[in-house]
Structures are given as C-alpha cells and as structure tokens.
Amino acid sequence: MSSKVKIGIIGGSGLDDSQIIENRTERVVNTHFGIPSDVLIEGKIAGVDCVLLARHGRNHSIMPSNVNYRANIWALKTLGCTHVIVSTATGSLKEEIHPGDIVIPDNFIDRTTKRVQTFYDGNELLSGVCHIPMEPAFCNRTRDVLIETARGIGLAVHEKGTVVTIEGPRFSSKAESNLFRQWGADLVNMTLVPEVVLAKEAGLCYAAIAMATDYDCWRETGEDVNVADVLATFKKNVTKVTDLIINAIPKVAALDWSDTIEELGKTVNTSIMLPHSN
C-alpha cells in the first residue's frame, strides 16, 4: 500500500503567499522545540494536502539566524508531512547562473556558526545522538520531479548546484565571495542550513528551489548585491517558483513514496547512537 503524501512548503523571502493554497485553515502549532516562524496554513494544491509556512514570518520579521528551524521542521512533521519543498533566494557565484535563474541544489557547504542542527540534543523527547549522513543532502526523487516539471512547463533550470550557507544577515565580503568560488560552489544563501539537515533527521523528503537574485559581489563589473536588487529580482521572477511548485505537487503525489520514506526512516534509526546503560 502506497504512503499518503502531504507536502510542506516553506516560503522564503518573497514567497509566502497563502493564496496558492485552497481551502485554507490556519493552524497554531507549538512544538517541543518551540514556536514556528508563523502559523501553518493547511489546505490543498491541485487536490493534494499541503501545509505552507513563511520561513521568516509573514512580515519578514525574523532574521536568518533567529529562525527556529527545528520548530518549523518539527511542526511540519507533526502535521503529517512526508515532503518539504522550499524556496530560497540565493546569490550566484557563477557567470552562467544569471539573476532570475532557477537552480535545484544537490549539495551544500555550511558556513554557519550559531544554529542548532539536530533534534537529538539530550532532550527528554528523543534519546541518543544522531549522526545523520548528508550524502545525498537532498531527496533526489523529489529533485527529479522538480527538474522534470520545470522542463515540462518550459522553465529553464540548472539541474544541480552547491549552496554555501552563511550566517548572515550581512552579505559576503568580496574575499569571501571569491573564496566560495574557489571551493567550486555555485550559490550563496543564508537559510538552507540547518533546514536541510533537520528535514533529513526528521525523515522528510526535502528539496529546494533556489532562485539566483544577484551575483553576490565577486564580479569586477556590475552592481554588488544589495537588498533592493534582491527583492526586485525575486518579485519579477517569483511566478517561476510558484508555477513550479503548483505543477510539481500533483506529480509528487502521483508517485509511490513508500520505499523512499521507509529508507529515510531506516537511515535515521541506524544513525542514532543510544546512551549505554550500566
């Protein structure tokens, strides 16, 4: 028997419009790990059960390091989500990834320093220490659906990319931007980690739709990254992201995810080291 699919959607800067959800119901959820960024909006997209959450709050009042990533992911899990599809604004570190382009990341480099990256921190809810493997970092089946859907709706898409996640809220220095390029990274952002890590630890199929909004500050010509340009680019191109999500969701729901979800669960369970009893 196939598993019933329920898809969590975490909207980043510029994508937290609840109008994409039909038959909306607001849910206030309080988790063992605290309160999520905002209310969770349950409903349907193309007949599929979905839950929408604004990562920074609907008023964009929460800076990247202060987002309660654990509460956000745990709330989606608590409401029965099997998948999490997120949007994220990113800076491009490659000339060929232009502002307005869509990238489906397949890897990350973590440059954050202040964020809790596990649910297994000695609390009374979950025992042990979870050494979750992060290869693959994202759910490849969900990524494949996003890529195929993008092609099907005529949307140009970069099919993989490595994202450097920085602490923020400041943008990178030019030296940092060039260093990330030397590392072979494709994008830079402030929110993918620890979200991607926690989703895997929670046994959720997680994939991201990254939009390049700028060229960070590594180029010798053109404007350096700034808030006004980031928001303008996202606003101009946000329909690409919403169209991709709306069209991908029924394709995700049409597949049998039983084995994928079971394998994710096994990965989590075999990654937990329980305390020894005397």
N, C-alpha and C positions, 0 to 999 in steps of 0.2 A: 504493500500500500504506500503510495507516494505521500510525502510530507506536505502539509498545507503551508503555503508561502505567505508571509506577511513581511512587508518591506518598510524598513525605517529609512527616512530621508533626512539627512542633516544638511540644512542650507547654510552656506557661508555668506560672506559679505555680498549683498545684492541678490541673494536667492533664498528668501524665507517667506515667499508669498503663499499664504494658505489657500489662495483661490484655486490652486492646482488640485486641491483635494475636494471631492464631492461628499455630500452628507457629513459635513464636518462636526466633530464633537471635541470640545476642549477637555483635556484630562490633566488635572494637577497630580503629579506623582512625586512622592518623597521616597528616596531610596536609602538603603543602609549607608550609602556613600555621600549622602547629602541631597540637595535640591538641584535638579537640572537647570539649564540655562533659561528655560521658559516653560510655559505649559506645552504639553504634547497635543498635537491636533490629529485625531484619528478620523479616518474616513476611507474613501476608495478612489483609486485612479484606474480608469478602464476596467472597473469591476473588481479590482484587486485590493485587498486590505492593505492600507498604508498608514504610517504614522510620520508626521512632519515635526521637526524640531529645529528652531533657529539657534545655531551654534553660539552666537554672540548675544542672544536675546533679540526679540523683535525690534527693540530700539537701538540695537547695536551698542549696548552699554557695557559689555564685558570684554576686556582686552584678552588677547590670546592666552597669556599665562594664567589668567584667572578663570578661564573656562573650566567648569567642573566636568572634565572629560569622563571620569568614572561614573558620575551620576547620570550623565547623558546616555552613555552606552548601557548602563545597568537598567535605566528606565525603559529603553527600547527592548531590552531582553525581557524585562518584567512584563511588558505588554504583549509578549509573544512573537516578536520579530525574529525572522530567520535570516534576513538580509539587511545590510545597511549600505545605502548608496549615498555618497556625499558630494557636494560641490565645494570647490576651493579656488580662491583667487591666488595666482602664482606669478612670480617674476620669471621671465625667460632668460636662460643662461646660454642659449644657442641662437645664432643668427637665423636659422631656418625655422625656429618656433616663433612666429610673429604674434604681436599683441592681437587678441581676439581668437587665436587658435585654441582648439580643444586637444587635450592630452589625456590619455588613460594611463596613469602611472603604474609601474610594476615593481618599483623599489624605492627605498628612501635612505637618507643619511640623517642621523639625529644629531642636531647641534643644540638641543635644549638642555637646560640645567636645573630647572626648578619644578618639574612636573612629575607627579606620581604616575608610574607606568604599569602598575599591577593592582589587581583586586586582592591578591594574596599577600597582605601586609601584616599578618598576625592578628587580624580582627576575628571576632567570635563567629562570623558568618562562614568564612572559608578557611579551612585548615591547610597548613603547609606552605611551601614556596613553589611558585610556578615558573619554571624556566622554559617559557614558550619559544619554540623555534620560529624565526621570522623569514624563513625561505620555504615556500613563497610568501612574500609580505602581504600580498593581496589575494583575494579569491580569483583564480584565473578563469573559472567558468563564468563568473559574473562579469569579469573584464571582457571576455569573449562576446558576451551578449551585448555589452555596451558598444564594442567596436563594430560588430555586425550590424547593429541597429543604426549606428551613425552612418555607415556606408549606405544602408537601405534608405535613409531619408536624405541622402545626398550631402551629408555633412563631412567635410574634410577633417580627418582626425589623425593625430600622432598615436600610434598603437602601443607605445611604451615610453617610459621616461623615469628617471631617478630624481626624486624631490629631496632637496636639503630643507629640513625644517629647522628654522632658527627660533630663538626665544622671543624676539620682538619685545615691545611693539615697534621698536625702531627698525628702519630698513638697514640693509647691509652697507658697510663701507666698501669703497672700490676694491681695496685689497682683499677683503673677504669675498666679494663677488668674483674676483679673478681666481682666488683660491678654489672656490667651489667649481669653477670651470676646469681648473687643472685636475680636480678629482674626477672629472667626467660626468658631473651632474648636469641635468637638463633644466631643472626648475628650482626655485626657492620659494618657500612659503612659511607660515607661522603656526599652522594648526594640524597638520596631518599626523604628527606625533604628539601625544601618545594615543590618539584616537584609533589609528590602525592597529596598534599593539593591543589595546584593550578589547577591541572588537574580536580579534582572533582569540584572545584569552577567554572571552565570553562565548566562543563557539559560533560566532556570526559570520556569514559570508559578506565580506566588506570589499567595496570597490569605490574608487574616487573618479570624479570628472573634474579635471583641473583646467581652468582657463588661464592662459597667459594674458596678463593685463599690461605688461610693460617689459622692458629689457633690463630691469634692475639698474645697475649703474656701471657695468663693466665696459660699455661701448664708449669709444672716443668721440663719437658724433651722436647727435640727437639728445632728447631730454632724459635726464636721470629720473628714476622712479619718484613719484610724488602722489599724495592721496587723491588729488583732483583728477589726475590722468587715470589712476587705477579705477576709480568709481565710474568715470566717463566710459572707459573701455568696457567695463563689466556691464554697465547699463545698455550700451549699444549692442552687446553680443549675448545678453543673458537669455534671449529666446532660444539660442542654440542649446543651452544647457537644459532649459525646461522642456524643449521639444524632445531632446534625447532621453530624458528621464521618463516623460509621459509615454514615449513609444517603446522604451525598453522594458518597462514594468510588466506589461502583459506577456512579453516574450520570456521574461524570467519566470513568471507564474506558470507558463505552459510547460516548463521542463520539470522532470522528476529530480528533486534535490535530496532524496533520502540518503543515498550513499555519500554524497558530499557532506551533508550535515553530520552523518554518523562518523565519517573520517575526522572531521573537525573536532567532534567530541572526544574521539579516541586520542587525538593529538594533545588536547588539553589535559585529559586524565593521565596520560603517560608522562606528562611534563611536570606533574606535581610531586614534589618530594615531601612526604609527610614527616612530622616530627617523630623521632624514635621514642618508644616507651621503655622505661627502665624495668 
